[in-house]
């Protein structure tokens, strides 16, 4: 009586276990596939993280110089050049790039008047040159001209050289002056000699130009010219607005 | 038929997103300092993290672009791309609402522009469109001509 039923059960069990095994095998394949996929995802994420971290380090290394020289006559924060009495009631800070056309216009319209006011003790003018327009010339003119200005500062003729740079400002988009032309320009400002030449050609102040530009960026400067009168930014840096702001501040 | 079509649509999405990311990264890569200034101009992130973001962003964009164009880890890349684009939208809208006049620096450059030359509307619309594509790709990552085929593509075969 019990034999057939046992045989039946065995048959069912065998069929069932065969189906179970097949199902289990499929399940194992599925799980293996899932594990493989997950491993692949994790591996990709890890590689991605490593690549990005390495990239940050490389980019940071590319933008630092380890070169700490500061031109002679710079203000205590290293990046400004001051004219006029330190005790003047009004301080005018001017951030500019030697390739920036609006800076050239500002210099042409307001430069003389500012120099007069500085000479008469009415204002203290602090030039804060920066170099953020390298993308607008084919040979990094912003940076090279600022480096040359640093070299001119060592010769004691920063302001004169600054004026010469604006007088011969190249158009945006083309090549700027070559290093050789920047050296030659020095003689018009009173900077000549082997030291000035090698300073310009070797880029002695390239590190300083980057730090100056970075300092300007951290100070919130995102365009040139940026003009601050006693720390307050002028909306529209024209001679008229500048004079009005100076009068109001003094 | 529709699944086959979906594979081609996903391929198009991969190439579009990947191409845009590669362009954005490659254009930013040559001038790391400019990238940092562009990030800073948004006045959104605390100063200590600004340099890392400025330096790392182009690298991340290129890496994601490569993954998408090759077609490997597509879902992961699509999700990260969507997160990135969402962050860009927040940044651009933030600048817009606070009245800053800056270029997003999305493809290099960045910094201030004249108040009437901001392109916040276009920039936001473009990033939202790309965000939609990225989310779609994250949902349906299986595509044609992919280096490592996405799951549903394999299971779909006999």
Interface residues (C-beta under 8 A of the other chain):
Chain A: X33 X37 X40 X41 X44 X45 X48 X51 X52 X53 X54 X55 X56 X59 X60 X62 X63 X132 X134 X135 X210 X213 X214 X217 X218 X220 X222 X223
Chain B: X29 X31 X32 X33 X34 X35 X36 X37 X40 X41 X43 X47 X51 X52 X54 X55 X56 X58 X59 X60 X63 X64 X67 X72 X73 X75 X76 X80 X102 X108 X109 X111 X112 X113 X148 X151 X154
